[in-house]
Amino acid sequence: MPELPEVETIRRVLEPQLKGRAISHITANRTDIIAYPAAEQFCEAIKNQTIAAMDRRGKFLMILLESGDTIILHLRMTGCLLLTPQDYPQEKHTHIIFHLSDENQLRFSDTRRFGRFWFIKNDQSDTYSGISKLGPEPFDKSFNAEYLERKLGKRRRAIKDCLLDQSILAGIGNIYSDEILFQANVHPSRPANSLKQQEWERLAEIIPGCLSFFIEKNAITPEEYLKTKGQDYRNTPFLQVYGHSGEPCPVCGQTLCRTVIGGRSSVYCPGCQRD
């Protein structure tokens, strides 16, 4: 699933190309991808609206319209958003097409069909997408060691599981929770209430730094993004533990181990991250 760095990469690639473009009409090949409102209303409400900007909240993408209305998208597991010429070969699982005033198309494809769209009017409260339930962004001023300890310091759940809780902190998934805990020298299965103050401080410093690093490493041109169909996230060579179970730790040389926490695979170093 795309996590905060990947979603931010998509926003940075697409926003300059979409800004100022009008949406002439929409083709909905699968209406179940539209979560709110009903597909017919969704398409009609967006027709002839102009894109002002794009934004991101956690793992959600938002297309901001000049009217003040907002299109919200969650990519979930396999969702992909591409800006293409009209004659560009269409992906097999293309479900939504936004036809733009410059004759390009913004296409949403999703092999597993878990991705969802919402349309929220400018005078309407968003009680549909789940964005209102998200915790702060890792880059917010309100996020610090005191916040983490206050929210998690009494919990018995594994710290890895806690970092995946989007109501605590928005945007972290399985990949970056492994990377963050490795950099912090914290074992993923440790109960959150066992962490000391200096460990909360280290986590609060590492979380935004780690995510910023991978956003930078994800940087890609619009041409490369289209050529690779939005799947070339360049952070892979820079991941230190995620996906490297059985390989030597890049710091101490011990063999990286895999375990399952809360139903999710986790990779850690038994030397650097002692239980």
C-alpha positions as CSV (number, residue, x, y, z in Angstrom):
1,M,0.0,0.0,0.0
2,P,1.3,3.5,-0.8
3,E,2.3,5.3,2.4
4,L,2.9,8.9,3.1
5,P,6.1,9.3,1.0
6,E,4.5,7.6,-2.0
7,V,1.2,9.6,-1.8
8,E,3.2,12.8,-1.4
9,T,5.2,11.9,-4.5
10,I,2.0,11.5,-6.5
11,R,0.8,14.9,-5.3
12,R,4.1,16.6,-6.3
13,V,4.1,15.0,-9.7
14,L,0.5,15.6,-10.6
15,E,-0.4,19.0,-9.0
16,P,1.6,21.2,-11.4
17,Q,0.1,19.4,-14.4
18,L,-3.5,19.5,-13.1
19,K,-3.7,23.0,-11.7
20,G,-6.0,25.2,-13.8
21,R,-7.4,22.3,-15.8
22,A,-11.2,22.0,-16.0
23,I,-12.9,18.6,-15.8
24,S,-15.2,18.4,-18.8
25,H,-16.8,15.1,-17.8
26,I,-16.1,11.8,-16.0
27,T,-16.3,8.2,-17.2
28,A,-17.1,5.8,-14.4
29,N,-16.3,2.2,-15.5
30,R,-16.9,0.9,-12.0
31,T,-19.3,2.9,-9.9
32,D,-18.5,1.0,-6.7
33,I,-15.2,2.8,-6.6
34,I,-17.2,6.0,-5.8
35,A,-18.0,5.8,-2.1
36,Y,-19.9,9.1,-1.7
37,P,-22.2,10.4,-3.1
38,A,-24.0,8.1,-5.6
39,A,-21.9,7.8,-8.8
40,E,-24.3,9.8,-11.0
41,Q,-24.3,12.7,-8.5
42,F,-20.5,12.4,-8.1
43,C,-20.0,12.8,-11.9
44,E,-22.5,15.5,-12.3
45,A,-21.2,17.6,-9.4
46,I,-17.6,17.6,-10.7
47,K,-18.5,18.2,-14.4
48,N,-17.1,21.5,-15.6
49,Q,-15.3,22.3,-12.4
50,T,-11.7,23.6,-12.4
51,I,-8.8,22.1,-10.4
52,A,-7.1,24.7,-8.1
53,A,-4.6,22.5,-6.3
54,M,-3.8,19.1,-4.8
55,D,-3.3,18.3,-1.2
56,R,-2.4,15.3,1.0
57,R,-3.6,14.2,4.4
58,G,-2.0,11.0,5.7
59,K,-2.5,8.5,2.9
60,F,-5.4,10.4,1.4
61,L,-5.1,12.6,-1.8
62,M,-7.3,15.6,-2.3
63,I,-8.1,17.4,-5.5
64,L,-9.1,20.9,-4.5
65,L,-11.5,22.6,-6.9
66,E,-11.8,26.4,-7.5
67,S,-15.4,26.3,-6.2
68,G,-14.1,25.1,-2.8
69,D,-15.4,21.6,-3.3
70,T,-13.0,18.7,-2.8
71,I,-12.5,15.3,-4.5
72,I,-10.9,12.9,-2.0
73,L,-9.1,9.6,-3.0
74,H,-7.6,6.8,-1.0
75,L,-5.4,4.5,-3.1
76,R,-5.6,1.6,-0.6
77,M,-3.6,-1.4,-1.7
78,T,-3.1,-1.1,-5.5
79,G,-4.6,2.2,-6.6
80,C,-2.8,4.2,-9.2
81,L,-3.4,7.7,-10.6
82,L,-2.0,8.6,-14.0
83,L,-2.3,11.8,-16.1
84,T,-2.2,10.6,-19.8
85,P,-2.9,11.8,-23.3
86,Q,-6.2,10.5,-24.7
87,D,-4.5,8.0,-27.0
88,Y,-2.3,6.5,-24.3
89,P,-2.9,2.8,-23.8
90,Q,-5.4,2.3,-21.0
91,E,-4.5,0.1,-18.0
92,K,-6.6,-3.1,-17.8
93,H,-8.2,-2.1,-14.5
94,T,-9.0,1.5,-15.2
95,H,-12.1,2.4,-13.3
96,I,-12.5,6.2,-13.3
97,I,-11.4,8.7,-16.0
98,F,-11.5,12.4,-15.6
99,H,-11.6,14.0,-19.0
100,L,-9.7,17.4,-18.9
101,S,-10.0,20.6,-20.8
102,D,-6.5,20.2,-22.3
103,E,-7.7,16.8,-23.8
104,N,-5.6,14.9,-21.3
105,Q,-7.1,12.3,-19.0
106,L,-6.6,11.7,-15.3
107,R,-7.1,7.9,-14.9
108,F,-7.6,5.9,-11.8
109,S,-6.8,2.2,-12.0
110,D,-6.9,-0.4,-9.3
111,T,-6.3,-4.1,-9.7
112,R,-7.9,-5.1,-6.3
113,R,-10.6,-2.4,-6.4
114,F,-10.2,-1.3,-2.8
115,G,-9.5,2.4,-3.7
116,R,-12.3,4.9,-3.1
117,F,-13.4,8.4,-4.1
118,W,-15.5,10.9,-2.2
119,F,-16.9,14.3,-3.2
120,I,-17.4,16.9,-0.5
121,K,-19.0,20.2,-1.2
122,N,-17.4,23.4,0.2
123,D,-20.2,23.9,2.8
124,Q,-20.4,20.3,3.8
125,S,-18.7,18.5,6.7
126,D,-16.7,15.4,5.7
127,T,-18.2,12.6,7.8
128,Y,-17.6,10.1,5.0
129,S,-14.0,9.6,4.1
130,G,-12.4,9.1,7.5
131,I,-10.0,12.0,7.3
132,S,-11.6,13.6,10.3
133,K,-10.5,10.7,12.4
134,L,-6.8,11.0,11.5
135,G,-4.1,12.0,14.0
136,P,-1.6,14.8,13.3
137,E,0.8,14.7,10.4
138,P,4.4,13.7,11.3
139,F,5.5,17.2,10.3
140,D,2.9,19.1,12.4
141,K,4.2,21.3,15.2
142,S,1.8,19.5,17.5
143,F,3.7,16.3,17.0
144,N,6.5,15.7,19.5
145,A,7.8,13.3,22.1
146,E,5.3,14.5,24.7
147,Y,2.4,13.9,22.3
148,L,3.6,10.3,21.6
149,E,4.1,9.5,25.2
150,R,0.7,10.9,26.2
151,K,-1.1,8.9,23.5
152,L,0.9,5.7,23.7
153,G,2.8,5.6,27.0
154,K,0.2,3.6,28.8
155,R,-0.7,1.1,26.1
156,R,0.4,-2.5,26.2
157,R,0.1,-3.0,22.5
158,A,3.3,-3.5,20.5
159,I,4.9,-0.2,19.5
160,K,4.9,-1.4,15.8
161,D,1.1,-1.8,16.0
162,C,0.8,1.6,17.7
163,L,2.7,3.4,14.9
164,L,0.2,1.9,12.3
165,D,-2.7,3.5,14.2
166,Q,-3.8,6.3,11.9
167,S,-5.8,8.0,14.7
168,I,-2.5,8.5,16.5
169,L,-0.3,9.6,13.6
170,A,-1.3,9.9,10.0
171,G,0.6,8.3,7.1
172,I,2.8,5.6,8.5
173,G,2.3,2.0,7.2
174,N,4.2,-1.3,7.4
175,I,7.2,-0.2,5.4
176,Y,8.1,2.9,7.3
177,S,7.2,1.6,10.7
178,D,9.9,-1.0,10.2
179,E,12.4,1.6,9.0
180,I,11.6,4.0,11.9
181,L,11.9,1.4,14.6
182,F,15.2,0.2,13.2
183,Q,16.7,3.7,13.2
184,A,15.4,4.2,16.8
185,N,16.8,0.9,18.0
186,V,13.4,-0.2,19.3
187,H,12.2,-3.7,18.9
188,P,8.8,-3.8,17.0
189,S,7.1,-6.1,19.5
190,R,8.0,-4.1,22.6
191,P,4.9,-2.9,24.5
192,A,4.5,0.9,24.1
193,N,4.3,1.3,27.9
194,S,7.9,-0.1,28.2
195,L,9.5,2.8,26.3
196,K,11.5,5.4,28.2
197,Q,11.4,9.1,27.8
198,Q,14.6,9.2,25.7
199,E,13.1,6.6,23.4
200,W,10.0,8.7,22.8
201,E,12.3,11.6,22.1
202,R,14.3,9.6,19.6
203,L,11.1,8.4,17.9
204,A,9.7,11.9,17.6
205,E,12.9,13.0,16.0
206,I,13.3,10.0,13.7
207,I,9.7,9.8,12.4
208,P,9.6,13.1,10.4
209,G,13.3,12.7,9.4
210,C,12.8,9.2,8.0
211,L,9.7,10.2,6.1
212,S,11.3,13.3,4.7
213,F,14.3,11.3,3.6
214,F,12.1,8.9,1.6
215,I,10.0,11.7,0.1
216,E,13.3,13.1,-1.3
217,K,14.5,9.7,-2.6
218,N,11.1,9.2,-4.3
219,A,11.5,12.3,-6.4
220,I,10.6,11.5,-10.0
221,T,9.9,13.5,-13.2
222,P,6.4,13.5,-14.7
223,E,7.8,11.8,-17.7
224,E,9.4,9.0,-15.7
225,Y,6.2,8.7,-13.5
226,L,4.0,8.1,-16.6
227,K,6.6,5.8,-18.3
228,T,6.7,3.5,-15.2
229,K,2.9,3.8,-14.7
230,G,3.3,5.4,-11.3
231,Q,4.9,2.3,-9.8
232,D,8.6,3.4,-9.7
233,Y,9.1,4.4,-6.1
234,R,12.8,4.8,-5.8
235,N,13.1,4.4,-2.1
236,T,13.6,0.6,-2.5
237,P,17.4,0.7,-2.6
238,F,17.4,2.9,0.5
239,L,15.3,0.6,2.7
240,Q,17.5,-0.8,5.4
241,V,15.3,-3.6,6.9
242,Y,11.9,-3.8,5.2
243,G,12.0,-6.6,2.7
244,H,15.5,-7.7,3.8
245,S,14.7,-10.6,6.2
246,G,17.5,-13.1,6.2
247,E,20.1,-10.6,5.1
248,P,22.8,-9.0,7.2
249,C,22.0,-5.9,9.2
250,P,23.6,-2.9,7.5
251,V,24.8,-1.7,11.0
252,C,25.9,-4.7,13.0
253,G,25.9,-7.6,10.5
254,Q,23.5,-9.8,12.4
255,T,20.9,-11.6,10.4
256,L,17.7,-9.6,10.1
257,C,14.6,-11.4,11.4
258,R,11.0,-11.5,10.4
259,T,8.1,-11.7,12.8
260,V,4.4,-11.1,12.7
261,I,2.8,-8.4,14.9
262,G,-0.9,-7.6,14.7
263,G,-1.2,-9.7,11.6
264,R,1.5,-7.6,9.8
265,S,5.0,-8.8,8.8
266,S,7.8,-7.0,10.6
267,V,11.6,-7.1,10.0
268,Y,14.1,-6.1,12.6
269,C,17.7,-6.6,13.8
270,P,18.0,-8.8,16.9
271,G,21.3,-7.0,17.7
272,C,20.3,-3.3,17.2
273,Q,16.7,-3.8,18.4
274,R,16.9,-5.8,21.5
275,D,13.6,-7.0,22.9
